[in-house]
Amino acid sequence: RGSCWVNACIQSLLRIPDLQKRYSSGEHDKTNLIEECLYKIWKSNGDDGLKEFFEVIRTDTMPAGKGIGDSRELLQYLCDKVPFLDELMRFKIAYSIKCKNCDYREVKEDSVTEFAIATDKDKVPLIECIGDVVKPVEIDGWKCEKCEKTGCIKQQLIGTFPKAMMFHLIPLDGSAEYTSTLGINKRQYALSSVVCYNGSHWWTYGREMPPGSSWYTLDDTNVKEHGPKQLPLSNKARLLIYYRLEN
């Protein structure tokens, strides 16, 4: 009870090649209780470490083992607590505001571990959704600090591209249509896992890297193999984790 969201998150993480390589070689931070548990789960194929993991992550906002939580919130929490994960998934973004009337420009930088996407249209290709987020938008009500005239161009920019890039699909009336590969700013990514939620239950679709391996449905103790070309598409997808193929 209350474990599906934890299992879905773990399954998605353990599809990331860098994490697999780290744990296969026995590397992990033994002083970090969360990573020690993740290592035990990996090494034992889930027979060891889960109980301790539940205890370590349980908070007031994440009632592990007592109710349905959120796989996305857990993944964000793990990045905050496990430096190796944070390094794999964190990337830089910037918000640019440029005055339409003069040369004034303001840029605010930040770093995040997910790229949020929301659409009110049905089956919009993921690359189009990304384009909609980063395209310049005119805002008429903004007032320039320099020339004091109104109107600006606002834009969100992606500054760096992580080894494992997570997209958060925010459920609106529409849906994003994802693909097994993704080309973004001359970087090539391959989809490694899809975390889904139907309103009461979380599960994961995943595959091993490099691309060409079979897809699996990973639903608690139920595991189903699909062919390598049978990408499980779902309008219940909430998280997509893409792995960068080149350095």
Phi, psi and omega in degrees: 000132178069027183244348187298321182291329176288313180299318181298319179296313181298316180300321180291321180294319185284004171270349183283120186304321182296324178288320177300314180297319181299312184283329177296328179271002178084004180282136170181162180275103183292342179273350179264110186299323181292314181290327175300319178292317179299320178296316179297319178298315180296311185296324185261006185056037176091357180282341182224147173100340184293316181299315179295324179298316179301318182293320184290322185271349187293123177224179178297327182269346178232087186281063185305124179087354183240350182182177181279121176255205185233119181299324179294313179298323178294317181296320176298318179297318180295321177297322179293327187263339182243104184305323181297318178294317181300319179295324180291325193249346184278140177216162184267141172229168177213149176245119184251134173235121182237127179295138179283346189250340179218191185269011181292134177215138179235131180233125177246124183262153179207170173228141185220169176242011177208156176243113185276137180227134176219137179216146177258009177252159185264136175056049176276127179306140183305319182296328176289322177298318177297317179299322179295327181288321187265356181287148179296141180232133178277134177236116187280331187278350182288140181248128183287136178287337184269304183262350178064017173267162182263154177109129179209168173250119180252140182209140172263132183242148173260120185269322179223164183234114187284168176295319178238113184253123183257131175252129178260114180269105182281124184288110171242207180285340182258191180207148176264138180258109183268161181231167184287339175230158182213124175256122182221117180052049177069007173260140180252125180241152174238137181289126179253331180203154177229121179257127186242156179214128182255012180107340179216353185211141177250144173207171186227144165252135182210164176210164176273157175259151005283172180304148182120346178279163180292148171274149178230145165270124183241095188237089186055240181272356180268120181236128180231129180269137173247169176287164180297337180260004182261074179293119180286107179268137182214135175278005176261004181299136178240328179228138173237128176246116179254140181252130182285129187275330180252160179287000000 
